[in-house]
Amino acid sequence: MLSETDLRGYPAARQADTNKLRTWEVAGTSHVDAQSSIHFVELGKLNAGLPPGAPAAGSCDKPPYSQVPFHHVFAAAFDLMVKWIKTGTPPPSAPGIEFTSATPAAIRAR
């Protein structure tokens, strides 16, 4: 699973799919999406000894993460990986993000 921000600096370092590897690149996503950040913030507060629902330090009213739901792609990947392990049926391959240049990385609009 590679978000757009994971891949932007390293498009030349990609690995091709094999019989043991599948790579999915998801355009428009950040390393952590907004939905996942909610859970990470709550876990961080619990680890700091704060009660559930306590305000986070340095809270901001603007969403700092991508609104593209990367967590849905993660869920699909986990389901397909379980199937791959149980039945030997690999997940489908997916086309990669297209770049117009590698340095600096510029994504081709479709």
C-alpha positions in Angstrom: 0.0 0.0 0.0 1.6 3.3 -1.1 -0.1 6.6 -0.7 0.7 9.4 -3.1 2.9 11.0 -0.4 4.7 7.7 0.1 5.6 7.5 -3.6 6.2 11.1 -4.6 9.9 11.1 -3.8 10.7 7.6 -5.1 8.8 6.7 -8.3 12.0 5.2 -9.7 12.3 2.8 -6.7 9.1 0.9 -7.5 8.9 -2.9 -7.4 7.0 -4.9 -10.0 4.3 -7.3 -8.8 5.5 -10.9 -8.4 4.0 -14.1 -7.3 4.8 -13.0 -3.7 4.2 -9.2 -3.9 1.4 -6.9 -4.9 1.7 -3.1 -4.7 -1.2 -0.8 -4.8 -0.6 3.0 -5.3 -3.5 5.2 -4.3 -3.5 8.7 -5.8 -4.8 11.7 -3.7 -3.9 10.0 -0.4 -1.6 11.0 2.4 0.3 8.5 4.5 -2.5 8.7 7.1 -6.0 9.6 6.1 -8.4 11.8 8.2 -10.4 8.8 9.4 -7.3 7.0 10.7 -5.9 10.1 12.3 -8.9 10.2 14.6 -8.1 6.8 16.0 -4.4 7.6 16.3 -5.2 10.8 18.2 -7.5 9.0 20.6 -4.9 6.3 21.2 -2.2 8.9 21.9 -4.5 10.6 24.4 -5.1 7.2 26.2 -1.4 6.5 26.2 -0.9 10.0 27.8 -3.4 9.1 30.6 -6.1 11.4 29.3 -9.8 10.3 29.3 -11.5 9.4 26.1 -12.9 12.4 24.3 -10.4 14.8 26.0 -9.3 17.7 23.8 -6.0 17.0 22.0 -3.1 19.4 22.5 -2.7 21.8 19.7 -6.1 21.0 18.2 -6.9 22.7 14.9 -10.3 23.3 13.2 -8.9 22.4 9.8 -8.4 18.8 8.7 -4.7 18.1 8.5 -4.9 14.9 6.6 -6.2 13.7 3.2 -10.0 13.4 3.0 -9.5 10.5 0.5 -10.6 7.4 2.4 -7.3 5.3 2.3 -8.7 3.1 5.1 -11.1 1.5 2.6 -8.2 0.4 0.4 -6.4 -1.0 3.5 -9.5 -3.0 4.4 -9.7 -4.4 0.9 -6.0 -5.3 0.9 -6.3 -7.1 4.2 -9.3 -9.1 3.0 -7.5 -10.1 -0.2 -4.3 -11.0 1.6 -6.2 -13.4 3.9 -7.7 -14.9 0.7 -4.2 -15.2 -0.8 -2.9 -16.9 2.2 -5.8 -19.3 2.6 -6.5 -20.2 -1.1 -3.3 -19.1 -3.0 -5.4 -16.7 -5.1 -3.3 -13.5 -5.3 -4.9 -10.0 -5.2 -5.4 -8.3 -8.5 -2.6 -6.1 -9.8 -3.4 -2.4 -10.1 -2.0 0.3 -12.4 0.5 2.6 -10.7 0.3 6.3 -10.4 1.6 7.9 -13.6 4.3 10.6 -13.4 5.3 13.1 -16.0 8.7 13.4 -14.4 10.6 11.7 -11.6 12.6 14.7 -10.2 10.7 16.5 -9.0 7.9 13.9 -9.1 4.9 15.3 -11.0 1.8 13.3 -11.2 0.1 13.0 -14.6 -3.5 14.2 -14.6 -6.1 11.8 -16.1 
